[in-house]
Amino acid sequence: MTATYRILLDEMTVAMHLGIYPHEVAPQPVRLSVAMTVTYPAAPSADRIEEVLDYDFLREGILAMARGPGFALQESLCEAVAALCLADPRVTAVTVRSTKTDIYPDARIGCEIERSR
C-alpha cells in the first residue's frame, strides 16, 4: 500500500529580482509557499530521514534562484519552483504561490500554479 503526504514550505521570504518595471530592478521581498504531494511505496517504518523526501533541496533551490539573475514574471518563477519539485519522482503534484509584498501599499500581488505528473 502506498503512502501519500503533503509536504509544505510555507511563506518563505527571499529578496530577489522579479519584475519588468524599472522600480523592480533592485531585489525586492518575494514570499513563496510550496505544497508538494509526495507518494512513497509505504509509510515510513522508522523515524529516519532516509525514508522520506528531505525538503532541504527545495529551500536551497529557492535560495539559489534568489541569488541568480531573477525573473521577469511571477509565472516563470512559479514554473521554475514547480520543475525543481517535480524533478524528484516521488513528488506527484505541486502547488506554488509567489507573492510580491512591497509593490502596492494596500495589497500584495501574486501568482499560484498547480502542476502534476
C-alpha positions in Angstrom: 0.0 0.0 0.0 1.4 3.4 -0.9 1.5 6.4 1.5 0.8 9.9 0.4 1.8 13.1 2.2 1.5 16.8 1.6 4.9 18.5 2.4 4.7 22.2 2.9 7.2 25.0 2.7 5.1 28.0 3.8 5.8 31.7 3.4 9.5 31.6 2.8 10.6 35.2 2.1 13.6 35.9 -0.1 15.0 39.1 -1.7 15.2 38.6 -5.5 14.9 40.4 -8.8 11.4 39.8 -10.0 9.6 42.1 -12.4 9.5 44.1 -15.7 9.4 47.7 -14.4 12.4 49.9 -13.6 11.4 50.2 -9.9 11.6 46.3 -9.7 15.3 46.2 -10.8 16.6 46.1 -7.2 16.0 42.9 -5.2 12.6 43.0 -3.5 10.9 40.7 -1.0 9.1 37.8 -2.5 7.2 35.3 -0.4 6.9 31.7 -1.7 4.7 28.9 -0.5 5.0 25.4 -1.9 2.9 22.3 -1.3 4.2 19.0 -2.6 2.1 15.8 -2.8 4.7 13.1 -2.2 4.0 9.4 -2.6 6.1 6.6 -1.1 5.8 2.8 -1.6 4.8 2.5 2.0 4.6 4.6 5.2 7.9 5.2 6.8 8.7 2.3 9.2 11.3 4.2 11.2 11.7 7.8 12.2 14.6 8.4 9.7 15.1 11.0 7.0 16.3 8.3 4.6 12.8 7.0 4.2 11.2 10.3 3.1 11.8 13.4 1.0 14.4 15.7 2.6 12.9 19.1 1.8 16.2 20.9 2.2 16.6 20.7 -1.6 13.6 22.9 -2.1 14.8 25.7 0.3 18.3 25.6 -1.1 17.0 25.6 -4.7 14.8 28.7 -4.0 17.8 30.5 -2.4 19.9 29.7 -5.4 17.2 31.2 -7.7 17.1 34.3 -5.5 20.9 34.7 -5.9 20.5 34.3 -9.7 19.6 36.8 -12.4 15.9 36.8 -11.4 12.7 36.5 -13.4 10.6 39.0 -15.3 7.3 37.2 -14.5 6.0 35.6 -11.4 4.6 32.9 -13.6 8.2 32.0 -14.7 9.3 31.9 -11.1 6.5 29.6 -10.1 7.2 27.3 -13.1 10.9 27.1 -12.1 10.0 26.1 -8.5 7.5 23.6 -9.7 10.0 22.0 -12.0 12.5 21.8 -9.1 10.0 19.9 -7.0 8.8 17.6 -9.8 12.4 16.6 -10.6 12.1 14.1 -7.7 9.9 11.2 -8.9 8.2 10.8 -5.6 6.6 14.2 -6.0 3.4 13.6 -7.9 1.9 17.1 -7.7 2.9 20.6 -6.5 1.2 23.9 -5.9 3.5 27.0 -5.9 2.4 30.5 -4.8 4.6 33.6 -5.1 3.6 37.0 -3.7 5.3 40.4 -4.1 4.8 42.1 -0.7 6.0 45.6 -1.4 4.5 46.6 -4.8 1.3 48.2 -3.6 0.8 49.9 -0.2 -2.7 48.4 0.2 -2.3 44.9 -1.4 0.0 42.1 -2.3 0.2 40.7 -5.8 0.9 37.1 -6.6 0.6 34.0 -8.8 -0.3 30.5 -8.0 0.1 27.4 -10.2 -0.6 23.7 -9.8 1.4 21.1 -11.7 1.3 17.3 -11.6 2.7 14.3 -13.5 
